[in-house]
């Protein structure tokens, strides 16, 4: 396969087939992974955004989809978080708790970003009172909600504690994307992905775009011509 030729095909054609909702969704994930984890002083983690032909197409759906790959601080979890960490020091246990909570916040940031984008397009006010956890399935969040359900089941077996913690993490993710600086980073990255799609946006490219909004603005300007 001629990878360069394949990349050119994507560069020339995909921008007409990636939805902006998809672009904002993935940009929200990427921003939370990069900027959110850094803000919490958590270890850097590798991630990338790929653009692939969608396996699920209809007459009105886009032919391609962007998708964040990687980005999880904890790639896999045992059946019981408490059992797996009981022999760790208090500091190590706290780091593990911070990691799993950050992963959940980062997963929520995708559908929340899509929801905010849709609200703004519709001229509606976006606030925590009008969007709720279950509604995220309407913003391409079904897969994320399933992963979060598994993570929370491992993390906190007590249902009441799990519900309370998930509400806290939901608000934390909402606050992250609603912060002006973070939303601007999400917006510039989403527009860059939408206007200049390619097979892979590397971790380094994504971090540069998120750290330097002016770089994203330049990329958007190029793609708009």
Backbone as JSON, one array per atom type, in Angstrom:
{
  "sequence": "XXXXXXXXXXXXXXXXXXXXXXXXXXXXXXXXXXXXXXXXXXXXXXXXXXXXXXXXXXXXXXXXXXXXXXXXXXXXXXXXXXXXXXXXXXXXXXXXXXXXXXXXXXXXXXXXXXXXXXXXXXXXXXXXXXXXXXXXXXXXXXXXXXXXXXXXXXXXXXXXXXXXXXXXXXXXXXXXXXXXXXXXXXXXXXXXXXXXXXXXXXXXXXXXXXXXXXXXXXXXXXXXX",
  "N": [[0.85, -1.19, 0.0], [0.54, 2.21, -0.82], [1.35, 4.47, 1.35], [1.75, 7.22, 1.42], [0.29, 8.09, -0.78], [-2.24, 7.31, 0.06], [-2.57, 8.95, 2.27], [-2.67, 11.42, 0.99], [-5.08, 11.2, -0.34], [-6.86, 11.26, 1.8], [-6.25, 13.8, 2.82], [-7.21, 15.4, 0.76], [-9.92, 14.83, 0.52], [-11.35, 14.06, 2.89], [-12.22, 16.16, 4.55], [-14.72, 16.95, 3.77], [-16.36, 15.07, 4.73], [-16.1, 14.5, 7.43], [-17.79, 15.01, 10.4], [-18.48, 18.03, 12.18], [-19.31, 17.73, 14.76], [-18.18, 15.3, 15.5], [-15.49, 16.05, 15.3], [-15.27, 17.98, 17.36], [-15.91, 16.4, 19.53], [-13.74, 14.55, 19.67], [-11.66, 16.36, 19.97], [-12.24, 17.38, 22.46], [-11.72, 15.16, 24.12], [-8.93, 14.92, 23.6], [-7.91, 17.39, 24.51], [-8.52, 17.26, 27.25], [-6.99, 15.05, 28.01], [-4.38, 15.95, 27.48], [-4.11, 18.71, 28.5], [-5.67, 18.66, 30.85], [-4.62, 16.48, 32.38], [-2.04, 17.43, 32.73], [-2.49, 19.7, 34.25], [-3.29, 18.53, 36.59], [-0.95, 17.49, 37.37], [-0.22, 14.93, 36.59], [1.29, 11.93, 35.18], [2.64, 12.18, 31.85], [0.99, 10.88, 28.97], [0.8, 8.73, 26.15], [-0.99, 9.49, 23.18], [-3.08, 9.68, 20.26], [-4.75, 11.03, 17.36], [-6.71, 9.52, 15.0], [-7.9, 9.27, 11.62], [-10.33, 7.53, 10.08], [-12.02, 5.38, 7.73], [-15.45, 5.14, 8.17], [-17.13, 2.43, 9.66], [-19.78, 2.32, 9.96], [-22.2, 3.51, 8.14], [-24.67, 5.67, 6.79], [-27.12, 7.11, 4.57], [-27.02, 9.72, 5.33], [-24.88, 9.96, 6.99], [-21.45, 10.65, 7.92], [-18.58, 9.77, 5.97], [-16.15, 9.3, 7.07], [-14.44, 9.05, 10.23], [-13.01, 10.71, 13.03], [-10.88, 9.65, 15.68], [-9.79, 9.34, 19.0], [-6.97, 7.63, 20.04], [-5.47, 5.61, 22.53], [-4.2, 7.32, 25.45], [-5.13, 6.71, 27.99], [-4.48, 6.63, 31.44], [-4.59, 4.43, 33.08], [-4.55, 1.52, 31.62], [-5.78, -0.97, 31.89], [-7.87, -2.66, 34.26], [-8.13, -4.45, 37.37], [-10.61, -6.76, 38.73], [-11.23, -5.71, 41.26], [-10.47, -2.63, 42.51], [-9.65, -1.87, 45.06], [-8.56, -4.26, 46.13], [-6.42, -4.62, 44.39], [-4.74, -2.52, 44.98], [-4.09, -2.63, 47.63], [-1.64, -3.32, 48.79], [0.0, -1.25, 48.23], [1.72, 1.86, 48.94], [0.43, 4.69, 50.8], [0.72, 7.01, 49.29], [1.08, 5.96, 46.73], [-1.36, 4.68, 46.37], [-3.03, 6.92, 46.32], [-2.14, 8.13, 43.97], [-3.0, 6.26, 42.11], [-5.75, 6.46, 42.45], [-6.11, 9.09, 41.62], [-5.4, 8.8, 38.96], [-7.35, 7.04, 37.84], [-9.64, 8.56, 38.22], [-9.02, 10.79, 36.67], [-8.94, 9.6, 34.14], [-11.65, 9.02, 33.81], [-12.8, 11.58, 33.85], [-11.61, 12.56, 31.54], [-12.73, 10.92, 29.6], [-15.39, 11.7, 29.74], [-15.16, 14.28, 28.8], [-15.2, 14.29, 26.02], [-17.94, 13.67, 24.88], [-19.19, 15.75, 26.28], [-18.0, 18.03, 25.21], [-18.92, 17.84, 22.6], [-21.63, 18.16, 23.1], [-21.68, 20.78, 24.07], [-20.82, 22.17, 21.8], [-22.98, 21.67, 20.04], [-25.05, 22.92, 21.46], [-24.21, 25.61, 21.38], [-24.3, 26.06, 18.63], [-27.01, 25.91, 18.25], [-27.83, 28.14, 19.51], [-28.32, 27.98, 22.21], [-28.12, 28.07, 25.81], [-25.41, 26.66, 27.5], [-25.18, 24.78, 30.25], [-24.56, 23.2, 33.46], [-26.96, 22.45, 34.53], [-28.63, 21.83, 32.48], [-27.62, 19.76, 31.04], [-27.03, 16.32, 31.44], [-25.68, 13.26, 32.84], [-26.75, 10.84, 31.64], [-27.71, 11.87, 29.25], [-25.57, 12.11, 27.6], [-25.3, 10.02, 25.87], [-26.59, 10.77, 23.61], [-24.83, 12.31, 22.37], [-22.86, 10.95, 21.0], [-21.8, 9.43, 23.04], [-22.14, 6.85, 24.02], [-20.31, 4.65, 24.02], [-18.26, 5.64, 25.67], [-19.67, 5.94, 28.07], [-20.2, 3.29, 28.71], [-17.61, 2.3, 29.17], [-16.92, 3.91, 31.35], [-18.79, 3.03, 33.22], [-17.82, 0.46, 33.7], [-15.31, 1.11, 34.79], [-16.03, 2.54, 37.11], [-17.4, 0.58, 38.5], [-15.36, -1.14, 39.22], [-13.8, 0.61, 40.7], [-15.34, 1.77, 42.83], [-17.24, -0.19, 44.63], [-19.52, 0.21, 46.19], [-22.75, 1.31, 45.68], [-23.97, 3.82, 46.3], [-21.77, 5.44, 46.95], [-20.48, 5.31, 44.53], [-22.28, 6.61, 42.81], [-22.26, 9.21, 43.88], [-19.56, 9.96, 43.56], [-19.3, 9.81, 40.78], [-20.96, 11.87, 39.99], [-19.48, 14.03, 40.93], [-17.19, 13.82, 39.31], [-18.31, 14.21, 36.82], [-19.09, 16.91, 36.99], [-16.58, 18.01, 37.29], [-15.43, 17.48, 34.8], [-17.17, 18.91, 33.17], [-16.61, 21.5, 34.12], [-13.99, 21.73, 33.28], [-14.1, 21.75, 30.39], [-15.63, 23.99, 30.08], [-14.15, 26.11, 30.87], [-12.76, 29.08, 29.73], [-10.17, 29.26, 28.43], [-9.6, 26.57, 27.98], [-11.77, 25.82, 26.37], [-11.26, 27.35, 24.13], [-8.92, 26.12, 23.25], [-9.92, 23.57, 22.67], [-11.7, 24.24, 20.63], [-10.0, 25.32, 18.6], [-8.43, 23.08, 18.04], [-10.4, 21.25, 17.21], [-11.39, 22.5, 14.89], [-9.1, 22.45, 13.35], [-8.72, 19.69, 12.96], [-11.07, 19.12, 11.59], [-10.91, 20.7, 9.24], [-8.45, 20.02, 8.2], [-8.01, 17.11, 7.87], [-6.18, 14.1, 8.45], [-4.54, 10.92, 8.19], [-3.24, 10.33, 10.65], [-2.92, 12.24, 13.53], [-0.26, 12.99, 15.35], [0.88, 12.47, 18.75], [2.65, 14.48, 19.48], [2.02, 16.49, 17.63], [-0.62, 17.08, 18.35], [-0.31, 18.0, 20.97], [1.22, 20.27, 20.47], [-0.58, 21.84, 19.01], [-2.57, 22.24, 20.92], [-1.15, 23.54, 22.9], [-0.24, 25.8, 21.64], [-2.3, 27.88, 20.52], [-2.19, 29.72, 18.39], [-0.81, 28.38, 16.45], [-2.64, 26.48, 15.65], [-4.56, 28.18, 14.62], [-3.24, 29.12, 12.37], [-3.07, 26.77, 10.9], [-5.74, 26.25, 10.42], [-6.36, 28.42, 8.82], [-4.91, 27.82, 6.53], [-6.24, 25.5, 5.67], [-8.69, 26.53, 4.98], [-8.52, 27.74, 2.54]],
  "CA": [[0.0, 0.0, 0.0], [1.27, 3.47, -0.87], [0.8, 5.24, 2.45], [1.74, 8.64, 1.09], [-0.85, 8.3, -1.68], [-3.45, 7.17, 0.86], [-2.67, 10.15, 3.08], [-3.1, 12.5, 0.12], [-6.52, 11.03, -0.58], [-7.55, 11.75, 2.98], [-6.08, 15.25, 2.9], [-7.98, 16.09, -0.27], [-11.34, 14.5, 0.47], [-12.05, 13.74, 4.12], [-12.82, 17.3, 5.23], [-16.12, 17.06, 3.39], [-17.09, 13.92, 5.26], [-16.01, 14.43, 8.89], [-18.73, 15.95, 10.99], [-17.9, 18.9, 13.19], [-19.62, 17.15, 16.07], [-17.13, 14.31, 15.72], [-14.23, 16.77, 15.52], [-15.3, 18.58, 18.7], [-15.91, 15.28, 20.48], [-12.38, 14.04, 19.83], [-10.83, 17.45, 20.48], [-12.48, 17.44, 23.9], [-10.91, 14.09, 24.71], [-7.51, 15.23, 23.48], [-7.58, 18.51, 25.39], [-8.56, 16.8, 28.63], [-5.83, 14.18, 28.22], [-3.15, 16.75, 27.47], [-4.13, 19.86, 29.4], [-6.23, 18.28, 32.14], [-3.66, 15.68, 33.13], [-0.91, 18.29, 33.1], [-2.96, 20.57, 35.33], [-3.33, 17.71, 37.8], [0.43, 17.02, 37.57], [-0.18, 13.48, 36.36], [2.27, 11.57, 34.15], [2.25, 12.32, 30.44], [0.57, 9.6, 28.39], [0.78, 8.81, 24.69], [-2.28, 9.38, 22.51], [-3.09, 10.24, 18.92], [-6.06, 11.07, 16.71], [-6.68, 8.93, 13.66], [-9.08, 9.47, 10.77], [-10.54, 6.28, 9.36], [-13.31, 5.17, 7.07], [-16.42, 4.67, 9.15], [-17.74, 1.13, 9.37], [-21.23, 2.47, 10.06], [-22.58, 4.62, 7.29], [-26.02, 5.74, 6.22], [-27.16, 8.11, 3.51], [-26.76, 11.05, 5.88], [-23.73, 9.94, 7.89], [-20.16, 10.98, 7.34], [-17.86, 8.59, 5.52], [-14.95, 9.12, 7.89], [-14.54, 9.49, 11.62], [-11.8, 10.9, 13.81], [-10.96, 8.88, 16.92], [-8.62, 9.37, 19.87], [-6.43, 6.32, 20.4], [-4.58, 5.74, 23.68], [-4.57, 8.41, 26.36], [-5.56, 6.26, 29.31], [-3.44, 6.47, 32.45], [-4.71, 3.04, 33.49], [-5.05, 0.82, 30.44], [-6.65, -2.08, 32.28], [-8.14, -2.69, 35.69], [-8.55, -5.75, 37.92], [-12.0, -6.72, 39.18], [-11.36, -4.87, 42.45], [-9.43, -1.61, 42.66], [-9.17, -1.92, 46.44], [-7.69, -5.43, 46.28], [-5.22, -4.45, 43.57], [-3.88, -1.46, 45.51], [-3.99, -2.7, 49.09], [-0.25, -3.46, 49.22], [0.73, -0.05, 47.85], [1.81, 2.9, 49.96], [-0.67, 5.65, 50.75], [0.99, 7.91, 48.17], [0.84, 5.21, 45.5], [-2.81, 4.5, 46.26], [-3.61, 8.19, 45.91], [-1.81, 8.32, 42.56], [-3.89, 5.38, 41.34], [-7.09, 7.07, 42.49], [-6.08, 10.28, 40.76], [-5.32, 8.34, 37.57], [-8.63, 6.51, 37.38], [-10.59, 9.68, 38.17], [-8.65, 11.59, 35.5], [-9.39, 8.87, 32.95], [-13.1, 9.17, 33.7], [-13.02, 12.97, 33.47], [-11.19, 12.72, 30.14], [-13.73, 10.24, 28.77], [-16.59, 12.54, 29.73], [-14.9, 15.54, 28.1], [-15.55, 14.15, 24.61], [-19.35, 13.95, 24.64], [-19.55, 17.06, 26.81], [-17.57, 19.02, 24.22], [-19.87, 17.76, 21.48], [-22.89, 18.73, 23.58], [-21.53, 22.24, 24.12], [-20.77, 22.65, 20.42], [-24.35, 21.62, 19.52], [-25.81, 23.96, 22.14], [-23.8, 26.91, 20.85], [-24.82, 26.15, 17.26], [-28.46, 26.1, 18.33], [-28.1, 29.37, 20.24], [-28.8, 27.64, 23.54], [-27.18, 28.21, 26.92], [-24.87, 25.38, 27.94], [-24.81, 24.77, 31.67], [-24.63, 21.89, 34.1], [-28.34, 22.14, 34.88], [-29.36, 21.43, 31.29], [-27.03, 18.54, 30.5], [-26.85, 15.34, 32.51], [-24.86, 12.13, 32.46], [-27.42, 9.95, 30.71], [-27.94, 12.53, 27.96], [-24.35, 12.07, 26.79], [-25.45, 9.0, 24.83], [-27.09, 11.45, 22.41], [-23.69, 13.04, 21.81], [-21.87, 9.91, 20.67], [-21.13, 9.06, 24.28], [-22.52, 5.52, 24.52], [-19.12, 3.82, 24.28], [-17.59, 6.19, 26.84], [-20.47, 5.64, 29.26], [-20.0, 1.87, 29.02], [-16.28, 2.19, 29.78], [-16.99, 4.56, 32.66], [-19.54, 2.13, 34.09], [-16.89, -0.61, 34.11], [-14.29, 1.7, 35.66], [-16.62, 2.88, 38.39], [-17.72, -0.67, 39.19], [-14.11, -1.61, 39.8], [-13.26, 1.62, 41.6], [-16.18, 1.91, 44.01], [-18.31, -1.19, 44.59], [-20.72, 0.7, 46.86], [-23.53, 2.04, 44.68], [-24.18, 5.21, 46.71], [-20.49, 6.13, 46.79], [-20.21, 5.37, 43.1], [-23.14, 7.65, 42.24], [-21.78, 10.51, 44.34], [-18.26, 10.23, 42.94], [-19.5, 10.04, 39.35], [-21.52, 13.23, 39.87], [-18.35, 14.94, 41.13], [-16.32, 13.76, 38.14], [-19.06, 14.83, 35.73], [-18.98, 18.35, 37.15], [-15.18, 18.37, 37.05], [-15.23, 17.47, 33.35], [-17.93, 20.05, 32.67], [-15.87, 22.71, 34.46], [-12.79, 21.78, 32.44], [-14.38, 22.19, 29.01], [-16.3, 25.28, 30.1], [-13.15, 27.15, 31.12], [-12.54, 29.78, 28.45], [-8.91, 28.88, 27.79], [-9.72, 25.19, 27.52], [-12.71, 25.75, 25.25], [-10.59, 27.89, 22.95], [-8.01, 25.07, 22.78], [-10.77, 22.54, 22.06], [-12.24, 24.78, 19.38], [-8.96, 25.42, 17.58], [-8.05, 21.73, 17.64], [-11.51, 20.66, 16.46], [-11.43, 23.11, 13.57], [-7.93, 21.96, 12.62], [-9.0, 18.31, 12.55], [-12.17, 19.16, 10.62], [-10.49, 21.31, 7.98], [-7.2, 19.42, 7.72], [-7.95, 15.73, 8.34], [-5.17, 13.22, 7.89], [-4.65, 9.6, 8.81], [-2.81, 10.35, 12.04], [-2.37, 13.39, 14.22], [0.59, 12.4, 16.38], [0.8, 13.04, 20.1], [3.42, 15.72, 19.47], [1.25, 17.48, 16.87], [-1.79, 17.46, 19.14], [0.16, 18.81, 22.1], [1.65, 21.57, 19.94], [-1.78, 22.58, 18.65], [-3.26, 22.61, 22.15], [-0.31, 24.47, 23.66], [-0.04, 27.03, 20.87], [-3.5, 28.12, 19.71], [-1.89, 30.45, 17.17], [-0.41, 27.4, 15.45], [-3.88, 25.9, 15.14], [-5.21, 29.2, 13.8], [-2.55, 29.14, 11.08], [-3.44, 25.55, 10.19], [-7.12, 26.43, 9.97], [-6.34, 29.38, 7.72], [-4.42, 27.11, 5.35], [-7.27, 24.58, 5.22], [-9.89, 27.24, 4.51], [-8.31, 28.25, 1.18]],
  "C": [[0.88, 1.24, 0.0], [0.68, 4.39, 0.19], [0.74, 6.73, 2.13], [0.55, 8.98, 0.19], [-2.15, 8.26, -0.89], [-3.67, 8.42, 1.71], [-3.16, 11.32, 2.24], [-4.59, 12.43, -0.16], [-7.31, 11.59, 0.59], [-7.46, 13.27, 3.07], [-7.02, 15.97, 1.94], [-9.49, 15.91, -0.13], [-12.06, 14.41, 1.8], [-12.77, 14.94, 4.74], [-14.3, 17.47, 4.89], [-16.98, 15.99, 4.05], [-16.95, 13.72, 6.77], [-16.99, 15.43, 9.47], [-18.01, 16.81, 12.02], [-18.19, 18.38, 14.59], [-18.56, 16.13, 16.44], [-15.8, 14.99, 16.04], [-14.18, 17.38, 16.92], [-15.25, 17.51, 19.78], [-14.48, 14.82, 20.75], [-11.43, 15.11, 20.35], [-11.02, 17.61, 21.98], [-11.7, 16.38, 24.65], [-9.45, 14.49, 24.75], [-7.09, 16.35, 24.42], [-7.56, 18.08, 26.85], [-7.36, 15.92, 28.96], [-4.55, 14.99, 28.36], [-3.15, 17.82, 28.55], [-4.64, 19.51, 30.79], [-5.26, 17.48, 32.99], [-2.48, 16.52, 33.59], [-1.28, 19.19, 34.28], [-2.99, 19.82, 36.65], [-1.95, 17.15, 38.16], [0.52, 15.49, 37.53], [0.82, 13.17, 35.25], [1.74, 11.8, 32.74], [1.94, 10.94, 29.88], [0.46, 9.77, 26.89], [-0.65, 8.67, 24.17], [-2.14, 9.99, 21.12], [-4.53, 10.28, 18.42], [-5.9, 10.5, 15.32], [-7.98, 9.25, 12.93], [-9.22, 8.23, 9.91], [-11.91, 6.24, 8.72], [-14.27, 4.56, 8.08], [-17.05, 3.35, 8.72], [-19.26, 1.22, 9.38], [-21.64, 3.72, 9.3], [-24.05, 4.52, 6.9], [-25.99, 6.83, 5.17], [-26.81, 9.5, 4.04], [-25.52, 11.08, 6.76], [-22.46, 10.28, 7.15], [-19.41, 9.7, 7.0], [-16.64, 8.29, 6.38], [-15.21, 9.61, 9.3], [-13.15, 9.66, 12.22], [-11.98, 10.15, 15.13], [-9.67, 9.04, 17.71], [-8.23, 7.93, 20.19], [-5.41, 6.5, 21.52], [-5.1, 6.79, 24.64], [-5.03, 8.0, 27.74], [-4.36, 6.12, 30.24], [-3.41, 5.04, 32.97], [-5.36, 2.27, 32.34], [-6.01, -0.31, 30.77], [-6.78, -2.09, 33.8], [-8.51, -4.09, 36.14], [-10.0, -5.66, 38.37], [-12.23, -5.79, 40.37], [-10.18, -3.92, 42.56], [-8.82, -1.68, 44.05], [-8.21, -3.08, 46.64], [-6.37, -5.24, 45.54], [-4.24, -3.45, 44.16], [-3.61, -1.58, 47.01], [-2.56, -2.81, 49.6], [0.6, -2.25, 48.84], [0.78, 0.94, 49.01], [0.64, 3.86, 49.8], [-0.51, 6.59, 49.55], [0.7, 7.22, 46.84], [-0.65, 4.96, 45.28], [-3.49, 5.78, 45.79], [-3.34, 8.48, 44.44], [-2.72, 7.48, 41.68], [-5.31, 5.94, 41.31], [-7.17, 8.28, 41.57], [-6.1, 9.89, 39.29], [-6.67, 7.86, 37.07], [-9.68, 7.62, 37.29], [-10.3, 10.58, 36.97], [-9.11, 10.91, 34.22], [-10.89, 9.04, 32.73], [-13.46, 10.6, 33.26], [-12.71, 13.17, 31.99], [-12.16, 12.04, 29.18], [-14.99, 11.09, 28.64], [-16.4, 13.81, 28.9], [-15.26, 15.48, 26.62], [-17.01, 14.45, 24.33], [-19.81, 15.29, 25.19], [-19.15, 18.18, 25.84], [-18.51, 19.03, 23.02], [-21.19, 18.4, 21.87], [-22.81, 20.26, 23.63], [-21.52, 22.83, 22.72], [-22.19, 22.71, 19.83], [-25.2, 22.73, 20.15], [-25.48, 25.34, 21.59], [-24.33, 27.11, 19.43], [-26.31, 26.44, 17.25], [-28.85, 27.38, 19.08], [-28.63, 29.14, 21.64], [-27.7, 27.86, 24.58], [-26.71, 26.82, 27.34], [-24.48, 25.49, 29.4], [-25.1, 23.41, 32.27], [-26.05, 21.5, 34.48], [-29.14, 21.61, 33.69], [-28.8, 20.18, 30.63], [-26.78, 17.58, 31.66], [-26.15, 14.11, 31.95], [-25.52, 11.25, 31.41], [-27.62, 10.54, 29.33], [-26.72, 12.45, 27.05], [-24.41, 10.99, 25.71], [-25.95, 9.62, 23.52], [-26.01, 12.3, 21.74], [-22.52, 12.08, 21.6], [-21.14, 9.39, 21.89], [-21.43, 7.66, 24.8], [-21.32, 4.67, 24.88], [-18.39, 4.32, 25.53], [-18.35, 5.85, 28.12], [-20.33, 4.18, 29.67], [-18.65, 1.65, 29.69], [-16.3, 2.76, 31.19], [-17.73, 3.68, 33.65], [-18.65, 1.0, 34.6], [-15.84, -0.08, 35.08], [-14.84, 1.98, 37.04], [-16.99, 1.64, 39.19], [-16.51, -1.27, 39.86], [-13.64, -0.68, 40.92], [-14.03, 1.69, 42.92], [-17.35, 0.94, 43.95], [-19.61, -0.74, 45.24], [-21.49, 1.63, 45.92], [-23.7, 3.52, 45.03], [-22.9, 6.02, 46.53], [-20.16, 6.32, 45.31], [-21.02, 6.5, 42.44], [-22.65, 9.04, 42.61], [-20.47, 10.9, 43.65], [-18.43, 10.55, 41.45], [-20.09, 11.43, 39.1], [-20.41, 14.27, 40.02], [-17.46, 14.98, 39.88], [-17.0, 14.38, 36.92], [-18.93, 16.35, 35.8], [-17.56, 18.83, 36.91], [-14.89, 18.43, 35.56], [-15.96, 18.64, 32.71], [-17.16, 21.35, 32.92], [-14.63, 22.86, 33.59], [-13.11, 22.32, 31.05], [-15.0, 23.58, 28.98], [-15.36, 26.43, 30.44], [-12.75, 27.77, 29.79], [-11.29, 29.33, 27.72], [-8.99, 27.47, 27.23], [-10.67, 25.07, 26.33], [-12.08, 26.32, 23.98], [-9.63, 26.84, 22.38], [-8.79, 23.96, 22.09], [-11.27, 23.0, 20.7], [-11.18, 24.82, 18.29], [-8.52, 24.04, 17.11], [-9.15, 21.08, 16.8], [-11.56, 21.21, 15.04], [-10.25, 22.64, 12.72], [-8.17, 20.55, 12.1], [-10.06, 18.29, 11.45], [-11.7, 19.66, 9.25], [-9.26, 20.66, 7.37], [-7.07, 17.97, 8.19], [-6.81, 14.97, 7.68], [-5.22, 11.92, 8.68], [-4.29, 9.61, 10.28], [-2.35, 11.75, 12.45], [-1.56, 12.81, 15.38], [0.41, 13.11, 17.71], [1.49, 14.4, 20.12], [2.66, 16.83, 18.74], [0.07, 17.99, 17.69], [-1.39, 18.36, 20.3], [0.57, 20.2, 21.64], [0.44, 22.44, 19.6], [-2.52, 23.07, 19.9], [-2.48, 23.65, 22.95], [-0.16, 25.82, 22.97], [-1.25, 27.27, 19.97], [-3.22, 28.86, 18.41], [-1.45, 29.5, 16.07], [-1.64, 26.76, 14.82], [-4.59, 26.9, 14.23], [-4.57, 29.26, 12.41], [-2.95, 27.94, 10.24], [-4.85, 25.66, 9.63], [-7.17, 27.36, 8.77], [-5.89, 28.73, 6.43], [-5.52, 26.22, 4.78], [-8.49, 25.27, 4.65], [-9.75, 27.77, 3.1], [-8.6, 27.17, 0.15]]
}
